[in-house]
Amino acid sequence: MDPVFVLAVAVVLIVLVFDYTNGFHDAANIIATVIASRAMTPVQAVLIVATFEFLGPLLGGTAVANTIGSFVVLDGLDRVAALTIVLCGLIGAIAWNLLTWWRGIPSSSSHALVGGLAGAVVVSVGADHVLWGFGELRHGHITGVTKVLAALILSPLIGFWVAFGVHRVMMFLLRGARPIMNRTLRNAQWLTAAGLGFSHGANDAQKSMGILTLVLLIGGFLETFAVPLWVMLACAVSMTLGILSGGWRIVRTLGFAIYKVRPLHALDSQLTSTAVILAASAVGAPVSTTHVVATSIMGIGASERPRSVRWAKAGEIVTTWVITIPGAATVSIVFHFLLRMVLP
């Protein structure tokens, strides 16, 4: 049997496994505030989010997929070698997702994917096969790793300050409201949670779509980089299954360990996160739902009672964010060397 075909099939399956781990890892980020504010039961939250998560990749376009699928340059390489590189990068990302899930730390699947792929490419064929984008940046164009990192760095800051402002406005508008208003705020979260699920699918699933399309292009199954419909469906299904699996360890961290989330806090966090992620998806910027949701909670807490924010836990999360890219890269590099020792 053709080794390229066998390896391509294996890598496609690994991409879908990564998409699944992305789903159950990030599911917690989406449903944490809904559950913490008691707007929904865990089962209700997962079902609502999973439904709209499935629609996100199908209706959200492919701008993010194009960005992710083009930041590594594997043209001209032997097909088996190129597919092996992608496989090692994915293993690094999956391993990091599982490690941080086990520890209950909301890290970024996007960071892990970028770190894993970049590490595997650099150690295998050299840094010149990564589209860093530094030269293009001098001419005013943002592309490659520069675009990915800019989105991943700026989105948490935007999430923090947008949530800070949104919560201040909402507190002003509801300054004379009675406690019964909490019922309305909880009901409104059925819409905002659905919107957040859709935006997550429209952004995060596209990252797997981009890698999967890259694999098909490397294997010679596609002539140009264009995301097929079956790839969209496969990634949507895989991530939705991950969402249905949940990620309850991280729910406790985001819903309770950063700031005590009430119905208004949850609604404001979901509104902020949905707006930031949808805007990023429209311009093809791959952002981290984890980062946006977590920093929106920090921004809300800072706008209301800064001293009540558990900044130590926030600092632990930020530290994990910083080490995710080199951590996933290290895992992919180690796996690459182990593979070279095993294979002839």
Disulfide bonds with the S-S distance in Angstrom:
none
